[in-house]
Amino acid sequence: MFVCRDDPTKVRGSVARREEIAADDQVVLYLDTFRDRERAYFFMANPLGVQLDGVRTEGQDDDLSWDAVWQSDGRLTPDGYVVRMTIPFRSLRFPRAPVQTWGVALGRVIRRGNEESYWPFITKRVKGRVAQFAELQGLESISPPRNVQVNPYGTLARARFLDKDAAAHVTDGDQRAGLDAKIVLRDALTLDGTVNPDFSQVETDDPQVTINQRFEVFFPEKRPFFIENAGYFQTPVNLFFSRRIVDPGGGVRLTGKAGRWSLGAIAINDREPGRVPAPDPLAGSRANAGALRLQHELGEESTVGALVTDRELESNYARVVSLDTRLKLGRTWAATGQVMRSDLREGTTESAGSGVLIDLTRDGRFLDYSGTFLALDPAFAAPLGFVERTGIRQTEHKWKYRVRPRGAAVLSYGPEVKVFYVWDPDGRQLDREFKAQFLVELVGQTELSVKRTELFERFENAPFRPYKTEASFSTEWLKWLALAATYGWGGDVNHDPASGLAPFLGRATEAELQLTLRPTPGLRVDQAAIESRLDTRSGARVFTERQFRTKVNYQFSRFLSLRAIVDYKAAFGDTTLADIEDKRKWGADLLLTYLVNPGTAFYAGYTDRYENLAIGPGSPPSLFRTRSPDMSVGRQVFVKLSYLWRF
């Protein structure tokens, strides 16, 4: 039970969807059930009892994919608010022992003042939060009851979409049923199995700039089976990126902890490579993918681990073996290291490559530092991972210093500096970056920053010197309004010039606006807008990319919500200067959700997509681009139901 004293008119709390309470005041309970000082469950709730849970692992980002079944209630009172949490033992993993000692911490977040308070006292002068927890004693003869979970689902969908190869509309229906099952072994290991899994993504990816990018743009995983316990497979270099598995047919996963060992194992197949027409030799085939991760604790807050990944398709394979370690050095320093080797066979061609990473970090109340060295051979390949580039030697160093005055309005201010160098294996410089930033943090979750970046970039064997100046502002000063804006200008390289034209340096501008309105406790409106432009030095437009998104969510209760999204994206330019096609598209999504807990839910949705296409005359018909996105290219109605049984 949390009893929080405050002025109720200043408390920030909304009737939100589960886990969408980042802008609200919060209370939190941390539990380090294995008392390893490395990993802890956390349970958060806002003043109205809306939940957020996850796992904190030192050296990693918080894993919000972990979802537990627990109860919480909250209400405002004349002198603040009260929150009650009930967490069953079956939702936790802990060792078998007659007498147990756990780590525990309690916290409170007050958003309007950017304030976080904890018991026991937790300071940034000591690296690692979990190691500073208090001891929870008196736990005797406890064990969770038998823990078996069965989570069947069923979906019905009807769609009409444009077959771009045939230049004709096609109507299709889909009925799918599947089953996820979970068994907890020896109170600490979790075995998950799935048959005909549901890998649908009920929300589109957030908008990002995607044109004129040198490297692949990262979009995070959102499919439930993969995001749960994803932290068990995380390594310093991302060698297992589950979005590489496009259309799984079934699989199993084992995760958990036994003594000082942590384990993650997954085996799954992918139907996507076989979705090609005959007589393609891959028609109907499936790729088999797997990953095995082991990690062992070395004393307090230090670990050593290994990861093996494998993807096989017919006679082809891609295998990666990795060893890594994290060592705590004193109160504020930590070192991370990783070595990797890959073996690849494609047809009759075989190749092998290796890589190494060394990272050193310091976290403090005033000064933070991180330094990284990464080397990857040209032949290194990790098709199941997310590795931007290979054939490099790179080093990066960041310094951040904060002055924390005692005044009430300014919480902190100070500079940040980053230097970054990349060479090829022969020692030739490929990239260089120097970035200087000054940031001011104010109360009301308000930040101001200015940034200057100077770069050297070798692209298609030609040297360029891009540069950028950027200013940004963000605030949540008011309970009902959040605003973030960024504007940048400078010089950038045209990485996709028109045929016969060499890359050149142009004048670039980029603007981004994020706006959130909460006019009532149950209504939230999010607006996002991004525009990116590149001009020649003489002022001629090379390309423009625009993206707009409006998302409206109304929460009738903690469990029932209605959400609508409208997206618009356009990319166009001068085809004599850039290799770009005029593409304009927009779409609308409507989703009704009744979410009882992470496994029991009902969804009913409608999706509509339009592009600037038209079907031309002739035989066979063909598609051509128009000015307006008024042709329907995909329309779908779907219903999904899932129910979680726990035994």
N, C-alpha and C positions, 0 to 999 in steps of 0.2 A: 504494500500500500504506500503510495506517494502522496503526501499532503504538501502542496506548494502554496506558499503565501505570496500574493501579488495583487495588484489592482486589476480586477476582472475586466475592466474596459481596455486594458493594455495587453491582455493575454492573447496570443495568436494561436488559434485553433480552428480548423475547418472540418466539415463533414466530407472527407476525401476518400478516394479509392485507396485500397490497401497499399502501403509503401509510398504513397505520394504525399508525404508530410514534411518534406525538406524545408519548407518555408515556415513551418509551425514551431511553436514551443514544444519541447519534448522532455520526457523522462526516460531513463535507460537503465537496464540491469545487465551487467556483464557477468558471465559465469565461465571460469576456466576449470572445467570439470576434471581434467587430467592433471591439473596443477603443473603443467609443463612450462608455464610462463611464456608460451609462444602463441597459443591459439585459444580463442574464447568465443563462446556464443554471446550475441547481444540481442536484447529484446527492448524495443522502443515503442512508445505510444505518445500521441499528442494529447492535449487536454480533454478531447472528446473520446479518447480510447482507440483511435485508429492506429493500426499496427504497422511496424516495420521491424524486420528481423534479419539476421545475417551472421556471418562469421568473420572475426578479425584475426588475421595472421600477421605476425610481425614481419616486416619486409615486403608485404604485399598490400594491394588495395583491399579495402573491405569487400567481402564477398556477399553481395545482397541477393544472390541467387538461392541461397539456402532458405527454405520456407518450412516453418513448423506449425503444428496445430496447437494453439493455446488461446486463452481467453483474456480479454481486457475490457475494462469499462472506465469511462471518464466523464466528469461533469464539472461545470463551472460552479463556484460557490461565491458567497458575498465577499470572501477575502482571498480568492485565488481559484485553485482547482484541485481536484482529487482524482487520482488514477489508481485502479486496482488491477493487478496482473495475477493470473493463475496459469502456471506452467507445469504440465504433467511430466513425470519422470520419463515416460515413454517417448517424449519428444526430444530427449537428450541422449547423448552417448557418453558413457563414463565407465571406468574400469570396474572389474569385479573385486571387491574388497569389503571385509566386514566393517571397517572403520575408514571413512574417507575424509580427506581435506581438499576443498576446492578453493580456487581463487574467486574473489567477488569484488565488484565495484558498483557503486550507484552514482548516477549522474543526472544533471538537469541542464537543459539548454534554454536560454532566454534570447530569442532571436533579435529583438529590437536593440539589444546592447551587445550583440556578438559575444555573449557570455556563456561559458561552459564551466560548470562547477561539479567536482567529483568528491566522493568519499570512497576510499582514502584520498589524500592529496596526491594529485598526479602532476608532474612537472615535465616540461620539455628539456630540462637540464639533464635528464636521464633518458637515453635512447630506449624506446620500447615502452608501450603503455601497459601491456599485460603483466610484465614483471613487477609492476608497482601495485598490483591488487592486494587487498587484505585477504586474510585466511578465513574461510568459512568452515567451522569445525562443528562437531556434534552430529555428523551424518553417519548413522550406524544402521547396519542391516537393511540397507536400501538396495533395490534393484528394480528396473522397469518391468512391467508385466510383459507377457508375450507380445511381440511387436511384429505383426504381419499386416501389410497394407495391400489392398487390391483396388486399382483405380481404372475401371473401364470407361470408355468414351464412345460416342457415336456422333457422326456428322452427316448432314444432308445438305447438298449444294446443287444449285442449278445455275449454269453459266452460258453466256453468249459472248463469243470473243472473235477477234479478227485473226484468221490464219494468214500471216503475212507472206508465206511462201505461195499459197494458192490464191491470194488476193480475194478472199471470200470470207463471209461470216459463218461461224460454226456454232451450233447449239449442243451443249453437253450437260449431262447430269452425273453426279458422283454421290455414292453412299459408301461411307467407310466406318468401320468399327475396329476398335483395337483395345489393347489391355496393357497397362503398366502394373507391375507388381514389385513390392519391396519387402524384404525380409531382413530383420536385424539379427546378426549373428553375434553371440557372446557379448551382447550389450554395447559393442563398440564398432562393429563392421556392418555395413549396409550393402546388401546385394539387390540390385535393381535389374529387372528384366522387362523387355518390351516386345510386343508382337504387333506388327502393323502399326507402328507408333504414329501419333498425331504430331507432325512437325509443322503445322500451320503457324503462321505469324499473324496475330490478330491486329497488329499495328504496324504501319509503314515506318521505314527508317527516317530518322531526323534529317533535315536538309543539310547538305554539305556541298562545298564547291568541288566539282568533279572534272571540269574541263581544264586543259592546259596544265595537267599535273604530271610531274616526272615519274612518280611512283604510284603504286596502287593505293586507293583511298580505303582506310579501315572503317568498316561498319561493324559494330558489336553484335554478338550473338543474342538472339531474343527467344529462341525456341526452348520450351521448358525442360525437355529431357537433358539438353546439353548444358544449360546454365546452372542446373542444380549441382552443387559440389564441384564446380569448375575449378575452384582454387586448388584442389588436389593435383591437378595436371599442370599447374603454372610453373614455369621456369623463367629465369632472367631474360633469355632470348625466347620468344614465343614460338615453340616448336610444335604445339598442338592447338590449332585454330579450327574449332568445330564447324565453322561455316564452309570449310572445304568439303564436308560431307553433305551433299546437296539433297538427296532424296533417299533417306535410309529405309530399309525394309524391316529391320529388326536388330536387336542387339542386347547385350548385357553389360553391366557396370558394377564394380566392387570398389567401395571407398570406405575409409575409416581409419582407426588408430588402434594399435595393440602395443601396450607398453610405450617404448620410445620410438616405435616405428609408425609412420603414416603410409597408407597404401592407396593408390588409385589405379584401377585397371578398367579398360573399356574395349569391347570388340563389337563391331557393327558393320553392316554392309551398305553399299550405296548403289541404287538403281540408275542413277543419272547417266553413267557412261554407256549404258545399254539402250538409252532412248534415242537411237539412230535407226534410220530405215535400212532394211535389207537391200542389197547384199553386203552391207558393211559388216566386216568380221566381228565387230563389237556389239552388233544388234542383239539385245536380250541379255547381255552379260552384266555382271555386277562386280564392283570393286569391293574388296574386303579391307577394312581399316581397323587398326588397333593401337592402343597406347598403354604402357605400363609405367607407373611412377612410384618410386620408393623414396622415403625420406627418413633419416635417423637423427635424433637429437644428440648433440654433443654438449653435455653440460647445460647451462642455462642460456637460452636465446641464441644458440648456435646449432647449425644443422649441416648435414651432408646428404646428398640425394642423387638419384639417377632416373633417367627417362629413356624409354625405348619406344619409338613409333614405327609403324609399318603400314604401307598401303600396297596392295597387290591387285593387279588387273591382268587376267590371262597370264602370259609369261613375263610381264613387266612388274617391277617392284621399285619402291622407294623406302629406304630404311634409314633411320637416324638413331644414334646412340649418344647420350649426353650424361655428363657428370657435373654436379654443381655443389657449391657450399656457401653458407652464410655464417660469418664469424662476428660476434660482438667483441669490439675492442674498447675496453674501458666503458665509461658511463655514456658517452655521446657518439662514439664512432662504430661503424660496422663495415665489413668488407664482404664482397660477393665475388665468386669466381665460377666460371663454367667453361667446360671443354666439350666439343661436339665433333661427331664424324658422321658423314652421310655416304650411303651407297645407293646408286641409281642404275636401273637397267631399263632402257627403252628400245624395244626391238633387238637389234644386234649390238647396240652401243651400250657400254658400261662405263661408269665414271664414279669417282670417289673424291670427297673433299672434307676439309676439317675447319674448325673455327674455335676461337677462344674469346672469352669476355672476362674483364677484371673491373670491378666497381668498388669505389670507396666513398662512403657518405658520412656526414656529420650533421646531427640535428641538435639545435640548441635554442634557447629562448631568444637570443639575439643574432647569432651567426649560424647559417646553414651552408654546407658545401657538399658537392657531389662531383666525382671524377670517374670517367668511364673510358676504357679502351676495348675496342672490338675489332677482331680480325676474322675475315671469312674468305676462304679460298674461292677462286672463280668457279670451281667444280662443285662447291657445296650446294646442296639442294634439299629443301624441306617442304615437299608439296603439301604436307598436312599442317604446316605452320604458317606464320605470317612473318616473312623476312623480306624487307623492302628491296635489298640489293645485296649482291655478293661480289667477290673479287675486290675487297676493300680492306684498308686499315684505317680505323677512325678513332679519334679521341675527342672527348667532350668534357668541359669543366664548367661548373656553375657555382656562383657565390651569391648569397642573399644575406643582407644585413638589415636588421630592424631596430629602430629606436622606438621604445615604448614609453611615451610620456605619461605622467600621472593625471593629465587633464581628462575631462569627461567626454569631450567630443572626438578628439583624435586618439585612436587606439594604437596605431603604429604607422611608421613611415620609413622609407629607406630604399636603397638601390639594389638592383639585381644585375649581374653581369654573366654572360655566357660566351665561351669561345668553343669553336667546333672546327675540326680539321679532318679531311678525308683524303687518303692517298690510294693509288692502285698498288698492286704487289711489287711493281718496279720502282716505287717511290715517287711517281709523278702525282702532283697535287690535283685532285678532282674537285673538291669543294672546300670552302672556308667560310666561316660565319662568325661575326662579332655582333653581339646584341647587348645593349644597355637599356635598362628600364628603371623608372622611378615610380613607386607605388605608395599611395596613401590610403590607409584603412580608417574609416570613420564609423561611428555608431550607426545603427539602423541598417546594418549589412550594406554599407556604402563604400565603394572603392573608386579611386581615380588613378589612372596610370598613363604614362607616356613612354614610348619605346622607339628606339632607333636601331635598325639592323643594317649592317654592311656585309655583303657576301662576295665570294668569288665562286664561279660555277663553270666547270668545263663540260660542255654539251656538244655532242657530235664532233669532238676533237677541237672545238673552238672555245676560247676563253671569254667569259662574260663577267660583268661586275654589277649584279642587281643590288638594289637598296630599297629600304622601306622605312617610313615613319608612320607611327600608329598611335592613336589616342583612344582610350576606352573609359567608359563610365558605367557603373552598375549600382543599383540601390533597391532596397526593400524597406525604405523608411516608413512607408505607410502599410498598414495591415492589408489593405485591399489592392495594392499596386506593387508590381515588381518591374523594373526596367533595366535593360542592359543594351548599350550601344557601343559599336566599335567602328572607327573609320581609319583606313590606311591608304597611303599613297606613296609612289616611288617608281622604280624601274624593275621590269621583269622580262624574262626571256619568253619569246613565242616558241614553245616546244613543239608545236604542230603546225609548221608553215605549209603553205600550199605547195603542190608538186612543182619541183624545179626551183624553189625558193629556199635559201639558206635561213636557219634560225637567226633572229635578230632581237635586240633589246628595245623594248617599247616602254611607254608610260602606263603604269598600272594603278588602278584604284579599286578598293574593295570596301564595302560597307555592310554592316550587319546590325539588325535591330531585333531584340527580344522583348516582348511586352506580355505581362500577365495581369489580368484583372480578376479580383475576387469580390464582386459586389455583394454577394450573400454568402453565408457559410457553406452552402452546397453548390454554388455555381463558380466555375473557373473557366476563363477564356484566355487562351495562349495564342499570341500572334508572333510569327517569325518571318523575317524578310532578309534576303541576302542578294547582293548584286556585286558582280565582279566584272571588270572591264579591262581591256588592253587596247591602247592606241599606239600608232606609230609616233615617232618624235615630231613629225610634222602635223600631227593631230588627226590623222585618218583612223577611223575605228577598225580594229582588227577583229575583235569578238566581244560579245556581251553574254553573260549568264545571269539569269534572274530566277529566284526561287521565293515563293510565298507559301506560308502555311497558316491556316487558322484552325485551331482545335478548341471545341467547346465541350465541356464535361459538366453534366448536372448530376449530383449525387442526391438521390431521393432519400437514401439512408446509407449506413455504413456498408450495406451489402448490394444495393440496387443502384445502377447508374446508367445514364444514356450519354453516349459520346459521339460527336460529329467532327469530321476532319475534311477540310477542303485544301488540296494541294495544287500549286501551279508551278511549272518549271519551263523555262525557255532558254535555248542556247542558239545563237545566230551570229553571223559575222560576214566579213568580206571574203568570199571564196578565192579571190586572187591573192590574199595575204595569209589565210589560215585554212588548214584542212578541216573544215567544219561543215556540218549539215544543219540546215535550219530546222530545229526540232522545238515544237511547242506542245505541251501536254498539260492536262489538268485532270483531277479526279476528286471524287467525293466518297467518303466512307461514313457509314452510320452503324453504331454498335450498341446493343442493349446487353448489359451484363448483370447477372445475379451471382455474386461470388460469396459463398458461405465461408469457405476456407480455401487454401491453395489447391485442393484436389476436388472440391465439389463446386461446380459452377455451371451456369447456363448462359450461352451466347446466342444472339440472333443478330445477323449483320447483313448489310447491303453495301456493295462496292460498284462504282461506275468510273470508267476511265475513258478519256478522249485524247486524240492526237490530231495534228494538222496533216491528215492523210486523206486521199480520195482514190477510188478505184477508177482507173482509166479504161477507155474502150479498147476493143481489140480482143484477139483470141491467141493465146490465153490472156486474161486480164492482168493488169499490173497496177502497182501503187505509185503515186507521186505525191510530193509535198505541196501543201496549200498554205495560205497565210494564217488561217484560223484553225484552232484545235476543236473541230466540231464533228469529227467522226468517232463514233463509239468503237473502241478497240477491246473493251472488256467490261462485262457487266455480270455481277454474281450476287445471288442471294444464298445465305447459308445459315444453318442452325447447328449448334454444337452443345452436347450435354455430357458432363462427366460427373462421377460420384465416387467419393473415397470411402471405402470400408476399412476399418481398423479392427484387428482381432488381437 
